[in-house]
């Protein structure tokens, strides 16, 4: 989360949903929250391919 290298791009078929998703980019999380998220999903020590369907 703290590396700034990933941005989710969820599918949205309705304009107001897209506006909500774009507004979510402005949410700022505290460092302690970011640390907790990183602890739950740590960065792997080597590149790992993503499962994309």
mmCIF file as gemmi writes it, N, C-alpha and C atoms, coordinates in Angstrom:
data_model
loop_
_atom_site.group_PDB
_atom_site.id
_atom_site.type_symbol
_atom_site.label_atom_id
_atom_site.label_alt_id
_atom_site.label_comp_id
_atom_site.label_asym_id
_atom_site.label_entity_id
_atom_site.label_seq_id
_atom_site.pdbx_PDB_ins_code
_atom_site.Cartn_x
_atom_site.Cartn_y
_atom_site.Cartn_z
_atom_site.occupancy
_atom_site.B_iso_or_equiv
_atom_site.pdbx_formal_charge
_atom_site.auth_seq_id
_atom_site.auth_asym_id
_atom_site.pdbx_PDB_model_num
ATOM 1 N N . UNK Axp A 1 ? 0.811 -1.203 0 1 0 ? 1 A 1
ATOM 2 C CA . UNK Axp A 1 ? 0 0 0 1 0 ? 1 A 1
ATOM 3 C C . UNK Axp A 1 ? 0.851 1.263 0 1 0 ? 1 A 1
ATOM 4 N N . UNK Axp A 2 ? 1.956 1.24 0.648 1 0 ? 2 A 1
ATOM 5 C CA . UNK Axp A 2 ? 2.739 2.471 0.785 1 0 ? 2 A 1
ATOM 6 C C . UNK Axp A 2 ? 3.727 2.678 -0.349 1 0 ? 2 A 1
ATOM 7 N N . UNK Axp A 3 ? 3.761 1.765 -1.301 1 0 ? 3 A 1
ATOM 8 C CA . UNK Axp A 3 ? 4.735 1.884 -2.378 1 0 ? 3 A 1
ATOM 9 C C . UNK Axp A 3 ? 4.225 2.728 -3.534 1 0 ? 3 A 1
ATOM 10 N N . UNK Axp A 4 ? 2.929 2.961 -3.61 1 0 ? 4 A 1
ATOM 11 C CA . UNK Axp A 4 ? 2.377 3.819 -4.648 1 0 ? 4 A 1
ATOM 12 C C . UNK Axp A 4 ? 2.489 3.26 -6.056 1 0 ? 4 A 1
ATOM 13 N N . UNK Axp A 5 ? 2.687 1.977 -6.19 1 0 ? 5 A 1
ATOM 14 C CA . UNK Axp A 5 ? 2.875 1.396 -7.508 1 0 ? 5 A 1
ATOM 15 C C . UNK Axp A 5 ? 1.634 0.717 -8.059 1 0 ? 5 A 1
ATOM 16 N N . UNK Axp A 6 ? 0.605 0.589 -7.265 1 0 ? 6 A 1
ATOM 17 C CA . UNK Axp A 6 ? -0.589 -0.124 -7.708 1 0 ? 6 A 1
ATOM 18 C C . UNK Axp A 6 ? -1.823 0.751 -7.548 1 0 ? 6 A 1
ATOM 19 N N . UNK Axp A 7 ? -2.637 0.744 -8.583 1 0 ? 7 A 1
ATOM 20 C CA . UNK Axp A 7 ? -3.901 1.469 -8.535 1 0 ? 7 A 1
ATOM 21 C C . UNK Axp A 7 ? -4.976 0.524 -9.049 1 0 ? 7 A 1
ATOM 22 N N . UNK Axp A 8 ? -5.962 0.197 -8.22 1 0 ? 8 A 1
ATOM 23 C CA . UNK Axp A 8 ? -7.034 -0.671 -8.699 1 0 ? 8 A 1
ATOM 24 C C . UNK Axp A 8 ? -7.914 0.067 -9.701 1 0 ? 8 A 1
ATOM 25 N N . UNK Axp A 9 ? -8.348 -0.641 -10.721 1 0 ? 9 A 1
ATOM 26 C CA . UNK Axp A 9 ? -9.242 -0.058 -11.718 1 0 ? 9 A 1
ATOM 27 C C . UNK Axp A 9 ? -10.487 -0.936 -11.771 1 0 ? 9 A 1
ATOM 28 N N . UNK Axp A 10 ? -11.433 -0.691 -10.856 1 0 ? 10 A 1
ATOM 29 C CA . UNK Axp A 10 ? -12.642 -1.515 -10.847 1 0 ? 10 A 1
ATOM 30 C C . UNK Axp A 10 ? -13.553 -1.175 -12.024 1 0 ? 10 A 1
ATOM 31 N N . UNK Axp A 11 ? -14.269 -2.166 -12.474 1 0 ? 11 A 1
ATOM 32 C CA . UNK Axp A 11 ? -15.224 -1.96 -13.558 1 0 ? 11 A 1
ATOM 33 C C . UNK Axp A 11 ? -16.446 -1.224 -13.018 1 0 ? 11 A 1
ATOM 34 N N . UNK Axp A 12 ? -16.907 -0.257 -13.782 1 0 ? 12 A 1
ATOM 35 C CA . UNK Axp A 12 ? -18.128 0.446 -13.403 1 0 ? 12 A 1
ATOM 36 C C . UNK Axp A 12 ? -18.915 0.758 -14.663 1 0 ? 12 A 1
ATOM 37 N N . UNK Axp A 13 ? -20.191 0.445 -14.641 1 0 ? 13 A 1
ATOM 38 C CA . UNK Axp A 13 ? -21.028 0.704 -15.81 1 0 ? 13 A 1
ATOM 39 C C . UNK Axp A 13 ? -21.949 1.903 -15.611 1 0 ? 13 A 1
ATOM 40 N N . UNK Axp A 14 ? -21.877 2.519 -14.449 1 0 ? 14 A 1
ATOM 41 C CA . UNK Axp A 14 ? -22.734 3.674 -14.177 1 0 ? 14 A 1
ATOM 42 C C . UNK Axp A 14 ? -21.877 4.887 -13.831 1 0 ? 14 A 1
ATOM 43 N N . UNK Axp A 15 ? -22.169 6.036 -14.428 1 0 ? 15 A 1
ATOM 44 C CA . UNK Axp A 15 ? -21.34 7.235 -14.199 1 0 ? 15 A 1
ATOM 45 C C . UNK Axp A 15 ? -21.185 7.621 -12.733 1 0 ? 15 A 1
ATOM 46 N N . UNK Axp A 16 ? -22.249 7.516 -11.927 1 0 ? 16 A 1
ATOM 47 C CA . UNK Axp A 16 ? -22.115 7.93 -10.528 1 0 ? 16 A 1
ATOM 48 C C . UNK Axp A 16 ? -21.202 6.983 -9.755 1 0 ? 16 A 1
ATOM 49 N N . UNK Axp A 17 ? -21.157 5.716 -10.154 1 0 ? 17 A 1
ATOM 50 C CA . UNK Axp A 17 ? -20.219 4.788 -9.507 1 0 ? 17 A 1
ATOM 51 C C . UNK Axp A 17 ? -18.784 5.169 -9.847 1 0 ? 17 A 1
ATOM 52 N N . UNK Axp A 18 ? -18.562 5.551 -11.092 1 0 ? 18 A 1
ATOM 53 C CA . UNK Axp A 18 ? -17.225 5.965 -11.512 1 0 ? 18 A 1
ATOM 54 C C . UNK Axp A 18 ? -16.779 7.203 -10.741 1 0 ? 18 A 1
ATOM 55 N N . UNK Axp A 19 ? -17.698 8.139 -10.524 1 0 ? 19 A 1
ATOM 56 C CA . UNK Axp A 19 ? -17.377 9.34 -9.739 1 0 ? 19 A 1
ATOM 57 C C . UNK Axp A 19 ? -17.013 8.964 -8.308 1 0 ? 19 A 1
ATOM 58 N N . UNK Axp A 20 ? -17.744 8.03 -7.711 1 0 ? 20 A 1
ATOM 59 C CA . UNK Axp A 20 ? -17.433 7.574 -6.348 1 0 ? 20 A 1
ATOM 60 C C . UNK Axp A 20 ? -16.051 6.926 -6.293 1 0 ? 20 A 1
ATOM 61 N N . UNK Axp A 21 ? -15.744 6.104 -7.297 1 0 ? 21 A 1
ATOM 62 C CA . UNK Axp A 21 ? -14.441 5.438 -7.334 1 0 ? 21 A 1
ATOM 63 C C . UNK Axp A 21 ? -13.311 6.454 -7.478 1 0 ? 21 A 1
ATOM 64 N N . UNK Axp A 22 ? -13.513 7.463 -8.314 1 0 ? 22 A 1
ATOM 65 C CA . UNK Axp A 22 ? -12.491 8.497 -8.491 1 0 ? 22 A 1
ATOM 66 C C . UNK Axp A 22 ? -12.311 9.296 -7.207 1 0 ? 22 A 1
ATOM 67 N N . UNK Axp A 23 ? -13.388 9.573 -6.499 1 0 ? 23 A 1
ATOM 68 C CA . UNK Axp A 23 ? -13.297 10.323 -5.242 1 0 ? 23 A 1
ATOM 69 C C . UNK Axp A 23 ? -12.549 9.528 -4.177 1 0 ? 23 A 1
ATOM 70 N N . UNK Axp A 24 ? -12.617 8.217 -4.25 1 0 ? 24 A 1
ATOM 71 C CA . UNK Axp A 24 ? -11.924 7.382 -3.265 1 0 ? 24 A 1
ATOM 72 C C . UNK Axp A 24 ? -10.411 7.569 -3.328 1 0 ? 24 A 1
ATOM 73 N N . UNK Axp A 25 ? -9.897 8.024 -4.462 1 0 ? 25 A 1
ATOM 74 C CA . UNK Axp A 25 ? -8.454 8.26 -4.59 1 0 ? 25 A 1
ATOM 75 C C . UNK Axp A 25 ? -7.987 9.397 -3.685 1 0 ? 25 A 1
ATOM 76 N N . UNK Axp A 26 ? -8.907 10.212 -3.223 1 0 ? 26 A 1
ATOM 77 C CA . UNK Axp A 26 ? -8.561 11.336 -2.36 1 0 ? 26 A 1
ATOM 78 C C . UNK Axp A 26 ? -8.524 10.962 -0.877 1 0 ? 26 A 1
ATOM 79 N N . UNK Axp A 27 ? -8.943 9.747 -0.555 1 0 ? 27 A 1
ATOM 80 C CA . UNK Axp A 27 ? -8.944 9.297 0.839 1 0 ? 27 A 1
ATOM 81 C C . UNK Axp A 27 ? -7.504 9.157 1.312 1 0 ? 27 A 1
ATOM 82 N N . UNK Axp A 28 ? -7.222 9.687 2.487 1 0 ? 28 A 1
ATOM 83 C CA . UNK Axp A 28 ? -5.883 9.578 3.054 1 0 ? 28 A 1
ATOM 84 C C . UNK Axp A 28 ? -5.948 8.708 4.308 1 0 ? 28 A 1
ATOM 85 N N . UNK Axp A 29 ? -5.127 7.672 4.324 1 0 ? 29 A 1
ATOM 86 C CA . UNK Axp A 29 ? -5.069 6.769 5.467 1 0 ? 29 A 1
ATOM 87 C C . UNK Axp A 29 ? -3.892 7.15 6.351 1 0 ? 29 A 1
ATOM 88 N N . UNK Axp A 30 ? -4.058 6.952 7.641 1 0 ? 30 A 1
ATOM 89 C CA . UNK Axp A 30 ? -2.968 7.248 8.575 1 0 ? 30 A 1
ATOM 90 C C . UNK Axp A 30 ? -1.832 6.245 8.371 1 0 ? 30 A 1
ATOM 91 N N . UNK Axp A 31 ? -0.645 6.612 8.818 1 0 ? 31 A 1
ATOM 92 C CA . UNK Axp A 31 ? 0.496 5.71 8.685 1 0 ? 31 A 1
ATOM 93 C C . UNK Axp A 31 ? 0.268 4.409 9.441 1 0 ? 31 A 1
ATOM 94 N N . UNK Axp A 32 ? -0.394 4.485 10.595 1 0 ? 32 A 1
ATOM 95 C CA . UNK Axp A 32 ? -0.647 3.25 11.353 1 0 ? 32 A 1
ATOM 96 C C . UNK Axp A 32 ? -1.597 2.323 10.592 1 0 ? 32 A 1
ATOM 97 N N . UNK Axp A 33 ? -2.579 2.876 9.902 1 0 ? 33 A 1
ATOM 98 C CA . UNK Axp A 33 ? -3.484 2.057 9.095 1 0 ? 33 A 1
ATOM 99 C C . UNK Axp A 33 ? -2.74 1.437 7.921 1 0 ? 33 A 1
ATOM 100 N N . UNK Axp A 34 ? -1.897 2.223 7.254 1 0 ? 34 A 1
ATOM 101 C CA . UNK Axp A 34 ? -1.099 1.694 6.146 1 0 ? 34 A 1
ATOM 102 C C . UNK Axp A 34 ? -0.171 0.579 6.619 1 0 ? 34 A 1
ATOM 103 N N . UNK Axp A 35 ? 0.421 0.757 7.793 1 0 ? 35 A 1
ATOM 104 C CA . UNK Axp A 35 ? 1.3 -0.27 8.357 1 0 ? 35 A 1
ATOM 105 C C . UNK Axp A 35 ? 0.531 -1.557 8.638 1 0 ? 35 A 1
ATOM 106 N N . UNK Axp A 36 ? -0.688 -1.43 9.143 1 0 ? 36 A 1
ATOM 107 C CA . UNK Axp A 36 ? -1.517 -2.614 9.413 1 0 ? 36 A 1
ATOM 108 C C . UNK Axp A 36 ? -1.855 -3.34 8.115 1 0 ? 36 A 1
ATOM 109 N N . UNK Axp A 37 ? -2.198 -2.582 7.074 1 0 ? 37 A 1
ATOM 110 C CA . UNK Axp A 37 ? -2.511 -3.192 5.778 1 0 ? 37 A 1
ATOM 111 C C . UNK Axp A 37 ? -1.277 -3.896 5.221 1 0 ? 37 A 1
ATOM 112 N N . UNK Axp A 38 ? -0.13 -3.225 5.282 1 0 ? 38 A 1
ATOM 113 C CA . UNK Axp A 38 ? 1.108 -3.84 4.799 1 0 ? 38 A 1
ATOM 114 C C . UNK Axp A 38 ? 1.438 -5.103 5.588 1 0 ? 38 A 1
ATOM 115 N N . UNK Axp A 39 ? 1.102 -5.128 6.873 1 0 ? 39 A 1
ATOM 116 C CA . UNK Axp A 39 ? 1.342 -6.321 7.681 1 0 ? 39 A 1
ATOM 117 C C . UNK Axp A 39 ? 0.452 -7.479 7.282 1 0 ? 39 A 1
ATOM 118 N N . UNK Axp A 40 ? -0.747 -7.181 6.817 1 0 ? 40 A 1
ATOM 119 C CA . UNK Axp A 40 ? -1.679 -8.225 6.388 1 0 ? 40 A 1
ATOM 120 C C . UNK Axp A 40 ? -1.351 -8.748 4.994 1 0 ? 40 A 1
ATOM 121 N N . UNK Axp A 41 ? -0.797 -7.892 4.161 1 0 ? 41 A 1
ATOM 122 C CA . UNK Axp A 41 ? -0.463 -8.275 2.787 1 0 ? 41 A 1
ATOM 123 C C . UNK Axp A 41 ? 0.921 -7.737 2.455 1 0 ? 41 A 1
ATOM 124 N N . UNK Axp A 42 ? 1.968 -8.347 3.03 1 0 ? 42 A 1
ATOM 125 C CA . UNK Axp A 42 ? 3.322 -7.838 2.809 1 0 ? 42 A 1
ATOM 126 C C . UNK Axp A 42 ? 3.778 -8.009 1.359 1 0 ? 42 A 1
ATOM 127 N N . UNK Axp A 43 ? 4.677 -7.142 0.952 1 0 ? 43 A 1
ATOM 128 C CA . UNK Axp A 43 ? 5.255 -7.225 -0.387 1 0 ? 43 A 1
ATOM 129 C C . UNK Axp A 43 ? 6.136 -8.475 -0.448 1 0 ? 43 A 1
ATOM 130 N N . UNK Axp A 44 ? 5.939 -9.323 -1.463 1 0 ? 44 A 1
ATOM 131 C CA . UNK Axp A 44 ? 6.774 -10.516 -1.562 1 0 ? 44 A 1
ATOM 132 C C . UNK Axp A 44 ? 8.226 -10.134 -1.866 1 0 ? 44 A 1
ATOM 133 N N . UNK Axp A 45 ? 9.174 -10.993 -1.491 1 0 ? 45 A 1
ATOM 134 C CA . UNK Axp A 45 ? 10.591 -10.671 -1.692 1 0 ? 45 A 1
ATOM 135 C C . UNK Axp A 45 ? 11.032 -10.742 -3.155 1 0 ? 45 A 1
ATOM 136 N N . UNK Axp A 46 ? 10.168 -11.227 -4.034 1 0 ? 46 A 1
ATOM 137 C CA . UNK Axp A 46 ? 10.499 -11.348 -5.46 1 0 ? 46 A 1
ATOM 138 C C . UNK Axp A 46 ? 9.225 -11.103 -6.266 1 0 ? 46 A 1
ATOM 139 N N . UNK Axp A 47 ? 9.35 -10.77 -7.559 1 0 ? 47 A 1
ATOM 140 C CA . UNK Axp A 47 ? 8.157 -10.535 -8.383 1 0 ? 47 A 1
ATOM 141 C C . UNK Axp A 47 ? 7.249 -11.766 -8.422 1 0 ? 47 A 1
ATOM 142 N N . UNK Axp A 48 ? 5.964 -11.517 -8.341 1 0 ? 48 A 1
ATOM 143 C CA . UNK Axp A 48 ? 4.967 -12.586 -8.382 1 0 ? 48 A 1
ATOM 144 C C . UNK Axp A 48 ? 3.913 -12.204 -9.418 1 0 ? 48 A 1
ATOM 145 N N . UNK Axp A 49 ? 3.653 -13.064 -10.41 1 0 ? 49 A 1
ATOM 146 C CA . UNK Axp A 49 ? 2.623 -12.731 -11.4 1 0 ? 49 A 1
ATOM 147 C C . UNK Axp A 49 ? 1.24 -12.697 -10.749 1 0 ? 49 A 1
ATOM 148 N N . UNK Axp A 50 ? 0.416 -11.783 -11.213 1 0 ? 50 A 1
ATOM 149 C CA . UNK Axp A 50 ? -0.942 -11.666 -10.698 1 0 ? 50 A 1
ATOM 150 C C . UNK Axp A 50 ? -1.861 -12.621 -11.438 1 0 ? 50 A 1
ATOM 151 N N . UNK Axp A 51 ? -2.842 -13.144 -10.724 1 0 ? 51 A 1
ATOM 152 C CA . UNK Axp A 51 ? -3.874 -13.964 -11.348 1 0 ? 51 A 1
ATOM 153 C C . UNK Axp A 51 ? -4.931 -13.034 -11.894 1 0 ? 51 A 1
ATOM 154 N N . UNK Axp A 52 ? -4.951 -12.855 -13.19 1 0 ? 52 A 1
ATOM 155 C CA . UNK Axp A 52 ? -5.93 -11.967 -13.821 1 0 ? 52 A 1
ATOM 156 C C . UNK Axp A 52 ? -6.864 -12.82 -14.658 1 0 ? 52 A 1
ATOM 157 N N . UNK Axp A 53 ? -8.139 -12.62 -14.434 1 0 ? 53 A 1
ATOM 158 C CA . UNK Axp A 53 ? -9.14 -13.418 -15.162 1 0 ? 53 A 1
ATOM 159 C C . UNK Axp A 53 ? -9.721 -12.629 -16.29 1 0 ? 53 A 1
